[in-house]
Amino acid sequence: MRSPKPELIWQGRIHLGDEPGLYDDAHYSGLSAEVPLTLERADPQGDATALVVVTEGVETFTGYPGHLITVTAYLPDPARPYHSVETVLATARITSADQNRKEIPLALANRPSPLFVSVRVRIDTEVPPGLYDDFVLTRILHASQNFAFVASLGFHI
C-alpha cells in the first residue's frame, strides 16, 4: 500500500529559467536546482520508493522533451576510501501534460541504507535561449510503498 499522503521532504520557492525577477517571491537559481536527501530503509524487505517533484508554472512547448529531473545516488567508492561515486538512479521529464507534478519511481534493491541522493531539476535547454520556460520548484515529496523508506532533507549520517 502506497502511503495515502506523500510525506513532505522540502518546500520552498526556487525560480528556474532565464528571466531573473519573473517570480519576485522565489529565489532565482538560474538553469537548475539540486536538493540533497537521505533515504533510509524502514522495512528490511523494502526495495522501491518514489519521489514526487511539484512545480508551479511549467508550460513547455510541443515537440520539446521537457525539463529534466535527475535522481543521483552518492555511493561509497570501493577503490578509494572516503570518496563517493555518483550513480544516476532515475531520470524523468516534466512537461505541461504533467500538470506541475511528476512522480519518479526508484528501484532500490541492493542499495545501502541510508542512501544519499540528490534531486536535480534542470530546465529544457533544447529550446532556444530567450524562450526558456520559467517556472518555480515548490515541493519535493516522498511516496513510499508500504512505508518501506523514510526520507529527510540533507545528508544525515
C-alpha positions as CSV (number, residue, x, y, z in Angstrom):
1,M,0.0,0.0,0.0
2,R,1.4,3.4,-1.0
3,S,1.2,5.9,1.8
4,P,-2.1,7.8,1.3
5,K,-0.5,11.2,1.6
6,P,3.1,11.6,0.4
7,E,5.4,12.9,3.1
8,L,6.8,16.4,2.6
9,I,10.6,16.5,2.4
10,W,11.2,20.0,1.1
11,Q,9.0,23.1,0.5
12,G,10.0,26.5,-0.8
13,R,10.1,28.6,-4.0
14,I,13.0,28.3,-6.4
15,H,12.7,30.0,-9.7
16,L,14.3,28.2,-12.6
17,G,14.6,29.8,-16.1
18,D,16.4,32.6,-17.9
19,E,14.4,35.6,-16.8
20,P,15.5,36.7,-13.2
21,G,12.8,38.5,-11.3
22,L,9.9,37.0,-13.1
23,Y,8.8,35.4,-9.8
24,D,9.5,38.0,-7.2
25,D,8.7,35.8,-4.3
26,A,11.0,33.0,-5.4
27,H,14.8,32.6,-5.1
28,Y,16.3,32.7,-8.6
29,S,18.7,29.8,-9.2
30,G,19.2,30.0,-13.0
31,L,19.0,26.9,-15.2
32,S,18.9,24.3,-12.4
33,A,18.4,23.5,-8.7
34,E,19.6,20.4,-6.8
35,V,18.4,19.3,-3.4
36,P,20.2,16.6,-1.2
37,L,18.1,14.0,0.5
38,T,18.7,10.9,2.7
39,L,16.6,7.8,2.2
40,E,16.5,5.2,5.0
41,R,15.1,1.8,4.7
42,A,12.4,1.2,7.4
43,D,11.4,-2.2,6.1
44,P,14.3,-4.7,5.5
45,Q,12.4,-6.1,2.6
46,G,11.8,-2.6,1.0
47,D,13.2,-2.4,-2.5
48,A,11.4,0.6,-4.1
49,T,10.1,4.0,-3.3
50,A,9.1,7.2,-5.2
51,L,9.9,10.9,-5.1
52,V,7.4,13.5,-6.3
53,V,8.5,16.8,-7.7
54,V,5.9,19.6,-7.6
55,T,6.2,22.8,-9.6
56,E,4.3,25.9,-10.5
57,G,4.0,27.4,-14.0
58,V,5.5,24.7,-16.1
59,E,4.5,25.4,-19.7
60,T,6.5,23.5,-22.2
61,F,6.4,23.8,-26.0
62,T,5.1,20.9,-28.0
63,G,7.9,19.0,-29.7
64,Y,10.5,19.6,-26.9
65,P,11.3,16.9,-24.3
66,G,10.5,19.0,-21.2
67,H,12.5,19.8,-18.0
68,L,14.9,17.1,-16.9
69,I,14.7,15.7,-13.4
70,T,17.6,13.5,-12.3
71,V,17.9,11.5,-9.1
72,T,21.5,10.7,-8.3
73,A,22.9,8.4,-5.6
74,Y,26.3,9.1,-3.9
75,L,27.7,5.7,-3.2
76,P,31.0,4.8,-1.5
77,D,33.8,4.2,-3.9
78,P,35.2,0.7,-3.2
79,A,38.5,1.6,-4.8
80,R,39.1,4.9,-2.9
81,P,38.2,5.2,0.8
82,Y,36.4,8.5,1.8
83,H,35.3,9.1,-1.8
84,S,32.0,8.6,-3.5
85,V,30.8,7.7,-6.9
86,E,27.8,9.5,-8.5
87,T,25.2,7.0,-9.9
88,V,22.1,8.1,-11.7
89,L,19.1,6.2,-10.2
90,A,16.4,7.7,-12.4
91,T,15.6,10.4,-14.9
92,A,12.3,11.9,-15.9
93,R,10.9,14.8,-17.8
94,I,8.2,17.2,-16.6
95,T,6.0,18.9,-19.2
96,S,2.8,20.8,-19.4
97,A,0.9,17.5,-19.6
98,D,2.1,16.5,-16.1
99,Q,0.2,19.5,-14.6
100,N,3.1,20.5,-12.3
101,R,3.5,17.2,-10.6
102,K,5.9,14.4,-11.6
103,E,6.4,11.1,-9.7
104,I,9.8,9.4,-10.1
105,P,9.9,5.7,-9.1
106,L,13.2,4.5,-7.6
107,A,14.3,0.8,-7.6
108,L,16.5,0.5,-4.5
109,A,17.1,-3.3,-4.2
110,N,20.7,-4.0,-3.1
111,R,21.3,-0.3,-2.3
112,P,22.8,0.7,1.1
113,S,20.8,2.4,3.8
114,P,21.0,5.2,4.5
115,L,21.2,6.2,0.8
116,F,22.3,9.7,0.0
117,V,20.6,11.1,-3.1
118,S,20.0,14.4,-4.8
119,V,17.1,15.6,-6.9
120,R,18.2,17.9,-9.7
121,V,15.7,19.9,-11.8
122,R,17.1,21.4,-15.0
123,I,15.2,23.5,-17.5
124,D,14.8,22.2,-21.0
125,T,17.7,23.8,-22.9
126,E,16.7,22.3,-26.3
127,V,14.5,25.4,-26.6
128,P,16.5,28.4,-28.0
129,P,17.9,30.8,-25.3
130,G,15.4,33.6,-24.6
131,L,12.5,31.2,-25.0
132,Y,13.2,29.0,-21.9
133,D,10.3,28.2,-19.8
134,D,10.4,29.9,-16.4
135,F,8.8,28.1,-13.5
136,V,9.0,27.5,-9.8
137,L,10.1,24.4,-7.9
138,T,7.8,24.3,-4.9
139,R,8.0,20.9,-3.2
140,I,9.7,17.5,-3.1
141,L,7.6,14.7,-1.6
142,H,8.2,11.1,-0.8
143,A,5.6,8.4,-1.5
144,S,6.8,5.1,-0.1
145,Q,5.2,1.7,-0.9
146,N,4.2,0.1,2.4
147,F,6.2,2.8,4.2
148,A,9.4,0.9,3.3
149,F,11.5,4.0,3.2
150,V,11.7,7.3,5.2
151,A,13.1,10.4,3.6
152,S,14.7,13.6,5.1
153,L,16.2,16.8,3.7
154,G,20.0,16.9,3.6
155,F,22.6,14.2,4.0
156,H,22.4,12.5,7.5
157,I,25.0,10.0,8.7
